[in-house]
Structures are given as structure tokens and as C-alpha cells.
């Protein structure tokens, strides 16, 4: 297994996990927001919601870095 295939697995895995973590997050819109009322309420993230948010950020960083690494590595070879 060479470095290029490992990098592709990391990119694909982080993309799938990032999609799952985004879909698991709570939506900010309430039912009233769909019918025209503002429905704006400021809440802080706590517990599992905060952890899921932070994991999503880490997965996004891993995803972007793996893509940039895949683009830059052939330039140095």
C-alpha cells in the first residue's frame, strides 16, 4: 500500500464521517421559522452537540489537509 492510496482512504473516510456528523447536528430552524416568523433564539452549544460540532470542524480540517497534501506531493516528486 503506497502513500497515495493511504491518502485517498483518509480523504474518503473523513468525507463520509463529516457528512454523517453534519447530518446528526440539530437544525436551528423551528416550525415557526418556516411560516415567516423569525424564530431566532441564541443558544450555546452544550454536551453532545458541542462535541459533535468540534468533531465536524476537526474532520473538515483533516479533509482539506488531505486534499492539499494530495495536490502538493506529486509536485515535489
Residue pairs with C-beta under 8 A, 6 or more apart in sequence:
3 73
4 70
4 73
7 66
7 69
7 70
7 73
8 70
10 62
10 66
11 63
11 66
11 67
11 70
14 59
14 62
14 63
14 66
15 63
17 59
18 56
18 59
18 60
18 63
21 52
21 55
21 56
21 59
22 56
24 52
25 49
25 52
25 53
25 56
26 49
29 39
30 39
30 41
32 39
33 39
45 53
